[in-house]
Amino acid sequence: MEQETDPPPRGRAETLPQPPESMDNRPMFQTLHSLAEDNIAFFQANASELGQRFVAAFTSIQEHARVLETAMGNFASFYHIFDFDEKTPANGYRSLMKLVLACVQHIIHKSRYVASNRRSIFFRTNHNCMELEAYCTALTQLRALVYFAQRLLTANRHGNLFFEEDHGLTEEFLKEYCTMHKGCFYGRCLGFQFTPSIRPFLQTIAIGLVSFGENYKKHESGITEAGSLVQYGVAASSFFISGKYAIDPELRGAEFERITQNLDVNFWKSFWNITEMEVLSSLVNIASTTVRVNKALAVPPHTLELPLVADPQLSVTVMPPVAHTGPGAVHMRLISYELREGQDSEELASFVKSEGPLNLDLRLKHKRAPPSKYLIVHFHGGGFVAQTSKSHEPYLKSWARDLGAPILSIDYSLAPQAPFPRALEECFFAYCWAIKNCHLLGSTGERVCLAGDSAGGNLCITVSMRVASFGIRMPDGIMTAYPATLLTATASPSRLLTLMDPLLPLSVLSKCLSAYAGTDPIHSDDASEEKLNTVSLVKRDTALFFRDIRSSASAWLSSFLEGGKGTADTVRKSVSEAAFNDDSFLRTKGSLKSKTYQDLSSHASTTRSSAQSGAEKAEAGHLLNSATGGPSKQGPSTKSGHKDVSFFLNEETETEAFPSTESFEDTGALDFPEGFQPLRSTNGIATMTLQTSPIVKNPFMSPLLAPDSMLRGLPPIHIVACALDPMLDDSVMFAKRLRDLGQAVTLQVVEDLPHGFLSLSQLSRETREATAVCIECIREILLTEPPTPTIKRPRRLERTTGVPLDGKGNVAEREVGA
């Protein structure tokens, strides 16, 4: 029996004399062309439909490879201009070429496998053909992104990774993103760019997301009104309908694309907060480090008095958070590997809040350890809209053990209910409270480090900027992992990766940033819809799941007895049709069929441009048929004119018609070379509105835009970024900005890992190594001797052109294309 294996993992950049994208890749492309020619010669003698599909796929791969080989050679001479330094070869252009290389390597691996096994009686012809077509589609879309990167390279200022205008190329890319096919990156090619050890996890996440999304849309109001119990039921019932997405990558990719494009920020809050479920968190805690102190605190909103650094005889008053929701308690979590003095005091106990059932510590009681000299204040990630310190407990417990320091993780209020600057106010207040009350936290406060990832990394920087403006004790350093430093509608080469990133699609990123900016309206719930009945949902979905499996098995057996013709297609078609044709969802009052299913099952098949190759036509038809179980009737099309779009996009009501892909060629978007067009989405695009607000350029929201005077007072900053992260350019440009100002800054880039690797710290060897890099950065901050202090007068916070810190300001909204 033939056995397929993943391609061998790519070597890490630091073990090579130069990064892979900078090496001479001509031998690799020659190997690809040789394998393609050999397979074309073999399958041309096969007159069957599958044989012709093989020929078309290999022919198209050859065409794309010739163009990309030349483009990569041209880019190689410009990479170094955008690097942070010679020891840190990383920027968005390099990342894009790494993705091209990864895709080509997978195609070479698959081509070799086909060449070696195509005569075997166990060779799965249809499966391998579909694999090749999927990677051919991915290569087509990557070629389109390379063309766009070339436009950015010529349009941007020397050494600048971001396009400096709000419109122009930024607008063009966002139009292309809305119309380009993305499902291939979430189906068979899911996670192809990352280390092999993490791909099974990404597949599990994708299957869980589309299953959860189906149930969420059907019972959205019930989830919102009935609370977490019903949400847990939806998560549990999603397990029973996940089978069809596990065995059908095309269906999974199409539904993933549909969900990321159509569901609002409340869906992402619900899905990302699944990790907060008591069952899952309990299982994770079993495998995580055991700590002696893990207390949830609620600090009341009382004013604080802190001494000025310039003159300790004088003090400054720090007011509690008030933005948007008024004064309220600030929630945080204290984690310590050892029980230290102050952590069991009555004063701290007055701030402790209950968390579910009482936990009894039956271990032998040891005497309290002395206070640590160190304190870590942590701000969690989650796109400003989701998660709490509980989601980040596993790696925080390891930090507390390895660093011997108590950790105070802040549970700041989340958008869209509490947009900017509420989270900043709470994090700043929590930092001030920790400095003033470090004796309660088991620390003397001699060395204080701020640490955070993603959105939390942004808050680390902006909190330090606000500390500088108040003239109070500055943290001794910042460790920020893959931070977001520019929250404006700006294109960059690394942000092109949002087209294929399974954890940070651009549509999801835009919803999170809109929610944090306060430009995303909070939708009211329809109380008239019937609430979800969890038990009936589980029963129904279980029955449907076994029905799908039964029909799939029957179809497979029948096909096998007939000689095996079309086996894979029959199985996939039976499962897909069973889901799409089922109308039992509509028999219950208030139960709505998934919007994504309605659109996907009724959407029109499209006619491709005559300029497209035969392979592209075959792949387009294959994608639609695999998603719907067969061809569908042509639906209405609407012409769309020139449209204005930005990162901050809001969808219209669900009754808005999705334009046909026939109109995509008339949008006046990015001009590609004659004879080439990327594949367009068969899922349509939503009508969107453009919202503009000066708040996104507020330096306390986008620190990359802060004036020099606000950045010069920052402490040493250690940035850990991911080479394949869409937010990589945020880290590179911010590090270069600080270096040019003479600020202490380091940038380390880890390879082959996705955004958010800290939450996956125990998943693989690569994530553990990357987490160790973050730990070493914190250790360096805590152990470095402080420099001799120089007395400076506190400076006043400069007025900026953005919206004031209280977040008030008018939002200009206009219809796209108006």
Number of C-alpha atoms within 10 A of each C-alpha: 7 11 8 9 9 10 14 11 12 15 13 14 18 14 8 10 8 11 16 17 22 19 13 13 14 12 9 15 20 14 14 22 20 15 21 25 15 14 20 19 11 15 19 15 11 13 9 10 9 15 18 19 22 26 25 24 26 28 21 22 24 20 13 17 21 13 12 22 18 11 16 23 16 12 19 16 10 15 18 19 15 21 22 23 13 9 10 16 21 28 28 29 28 27 25 25 21 21 21 23 22 18 20 22 19 19 25 21 18 22 21 18 17 20 14 11 15 17 10 12 10 11 17 15 19 18 13 17 19 20 16 23 29 25 23 27 27 24 24 21 22 24 21 19 22 22 17 21 21 15 13 21 21 9 15 16 12 10 16 18 25 24 20 17 13 16 17 14 22 22 22 22 22 24 22 20 21 21 24 23 25 28 29 25 25 26 26 22 22 21 24 21 23 19 20 18 15 21 16 12 14 18 22 12 14 23 28 19 23 26 25 23 29 21 24 23 20 19 25 21 21 23 24 19 15 13 11 15 12 20 27 18 18 25 24 15 23 25 17 19 27 21 17 24 24 16 15 21 24 27 29 27 26 28 28 26 25 25 22 23 21 19 19 20 24 20 19 22 20 23 20 16 19 19 18 18 16 12 12 12 16 13 10 15 14 10 10 16 17 16 15 14 18 17 20 21 23 18 18 13 17 14 13 15 14 20 16 17 21 16 14 11 8 11 15 14 11 16 14 21 25 15 20 15 12 10 14 15 14 22 23 27 22 20 27 26 23 23 23 24 18 21 25 15 13 11 11 17 14 11 16 18 15 11 9 7 6 7 7 6 8 6 7 6 8 8 9 14 12 14 23 21 17 23 29 27 24 30 28 27 27 20 25 27 27 22 23 24 23 19 23 20 22 23 19 25 23 20 25 20 18 14 18 17 26 31 28 28 29 26 24 24 23 21 27 25 17 20 25 28 24 25 26 25 24 25 28 24 24 24 24 20 18 20 23 15 16 23 19 20 28 28 27 18 21 15 20 27 24 29 28 24 29 24 22 29 26 28 32 30 28 25 24 25 24 19 20 24 16 20 23 21 17 22 26 19 26 28 28 31 30 31 28 26 26 23 26 24 22 22 26 28 27 24 23 26 24 21 23 26 22 21 18 22 21 23 24 23 20 23 28 27 27 25 27 26 25 23 24 24 11 14 8 7 12 12 11 8 15 14 18 24 15 20 12 11 18 20 13 16 18 17 14 18 20 14 15 22 18 14 15 21 16 15 20 21 14 14 17 13 9 11 9 12 12 14 20 18 17 19 23 24 22 21 26 25 17 20 20 17 12 11 10 11 14 11 9 9 9 17 19 16 19 17 18 23 18 11 15 21 22 15 23 21 23 20 12 19 14 9 11 15 18 18 21 23 18 16 20 22 17 18 25 25 19 20 25 24 24 15 16 15 10 13 12 12 14 13 13 18 15 14 20 21 26 24 26 26 22 23 18 14 10 11 6 11 16 17 21 24 25 20 14 23 16 12 16 13 18 17 12 12 9 7 10 16 21 21 22 22 24 26 29 24 22 19 21 21 21 19 21 21 19 17 27 25 21 22 24 27 27 20 23 25 19 17 12 13 12 20 22 15 17 24 21 17 25 23 24 24 31 26 28 27 26 29 27 27 32 27 27 26 22 22 22 21 18 20 14 10 13 10 18 15 19 18 21 22 25 22 22 25 24 27 23 20 20 23 18 19 19 17 14 13 12 21 25 16 14 21 23 16 16 22 18 14 21 23 19 14 25 22 11 11 10 11 6 6 8 8 9 10 11 15 13 10 14 10 8 13 11 17 18 15 18 13 19 14 12 12 13 11 12 13 14 16 14 9
